[in-house]
Amino acid sequence: MKIVADTNVLITYFWKTSAIWGIVYKNVRLYSPVTALEEIDEHQEEIMRKAKLSKKEYADIRRQLEGWVNFIPIEEYRDCLKRAAELAGSLTEKERMEMLDDADFLALSIKLDCPLWTNDALLRKQLQVIVFSTKDMVALVEYDEGTALSVDDEKTSERKA
């Protein structure tokens, strides 16, 4: 299964008890805009503090994340950004601005013709891109593989940096 993961989902990779660890070892190919990796780097200190990581541990996990996720440059999905922005058309002005912050993820999902993995409920309001939460992903992977994943409470899966 191919899926685009948003930054907050990727950030949970820094917590070893996160559901993402069980999911990336299954038959799931993760994609994300390269801007997600840049955003993770911007929050390095906060991630290290919250996940109780040393700089070396952070660097090691970040390298692993780069190995599991295909980070795609904007040039490869730029042609879908306008279409992604149009998905916010029927929302309130505030919601529209929030959704536009995630236009890269929607555009990449459109380009790759695959779902988006996010815990952002606002992104479920658009109807073109299929959106899965972490709970949805765990259920899908368990169903597909016929195995149970150990998942922390919903707070762990939805941590934000």
N, C-alpha and C positions, 0 to 999 in steps of 0.2 A: 504494500500500500504506500502510495506517495502522498505526502501532506506538507503544507506550509505551516510552520510554527511561529507564533508571535514572540516578541522579546520576553514578555513575562513568563511564558512557558519555558523558554530557554534558560532564563535566570534560575528556575527551580532546579536545573541540572547541578547547580552548585551545592544542593542539599542532597546528601547521599540517600536519604529516606524518601526522596521525591518519586512520584509515579513515573516520571520521565525515564528514570534508569531502567525500569522494567520494560518500558515501551520501546526504547531504542534498541534493545537486544532482540526484539521480535522482528518480524518481516515488515518494518516500517522505514521508509526512506524520508528523512526530514529535509526540508528546504526552508530557507529564510533569506530575506534581503540582507545584503552585506551591512546595511545600516543597523540591523539588529545587533550585530557583533560590535559595531562602534558604540551603540547605546549601552551594551553590557560593559564595555571598557569605561564608559563615562561613570558607571555606578560601581566600579571595582572596589573602592574603599567601603562602601555601604554593604556590598555583597560579602566581602571578607569579614566585616564586623558581624553581620547577621548570621552568616553560616559558620562563623568561628574558624576561619581559614587563615593560614599564613600566606605570604606572598607566593611562596613556592607551591603550596597546595592550590592556590587560585590559578597560578600559571599552568600547572599540570592539568587541572580540570578544564581550563579554557582550551588547552591543546586537544584534549579528548573531545570536547564539544565541537571543535573545528573538524575533527575526524568523523563525527557522526552526522553533522549537518552540512548540507551543500549550501554555502552562502553565495547568493547570486547578485551580481552587480546590476545596478539600475538600468544599464544599457540593454540588458536582456529582457526587461519587462516594461520599459518606458512607454511602449506603444499601448499598454493596457491601463495606464494611470488615469487617463480621461474617463474611460469606462468605469473604473473603480470609483472615481469621484462622483460620477453620476448616480451611483447606488445610494448616496446620501440625500438625494433629491427630495424625498418625501418626509424627511426628518425635521425636527425643530432646528432653529439656528444653532443652538448650543450643541445638540446631538450631531449636527452636520459637521461642526468644527472638530468635535471629538473623533468622529469617524474619519475625517480627512487626515488626522494624525496617523491613522492606520491604513491609509490608501496603498502604501507599498505592499503590505501583506495581502490585501484584496487583489491588487494588480498582479502580484506574482501567482496567486491562486488561480486567477483568470487565465494567465499565460500558460500555466502548467496544467490547467483543467483538473484541479484537484481541490479537496477541502482545505479549510483553514482550521488550525488548532489554536483556540484562544479561550480564555475564561471571561472575556469581555462580552457581557450580555448585549450591549449596544450593537455589536456586529451581527447578531442574530436577526436584527430588524431588517436587514437587507435580504433580498430573496434570490440573488443570483449565485452567490458562493455558499456552498454547504459549510456550516460551522460546527465543529465539535469542541466540547469542553474536555477538560482532563478526565472527568467522570465518564464521558462518552468514549473517549479513547481507550480507557481501561476496559470498559465493557466490550468494545469492538475487538481489542486484541485478545481478551479472554475468550470471546466467542470464536474468533478466527483460529486461535491456537489450541483451544480446548484446555487451557491452563489458567490457574488463578494467579493474579499478581497481588503482591502485598502492597497496599496503598495506605498511606497516612490519612489523617482526617483532611477534609476539604481545605482547611487553612493552609496546610503545607503545599498543596497543589496550586493554590492561588496566591502564594506570596509574591509580593511586588518589591522591587528594590527601591 
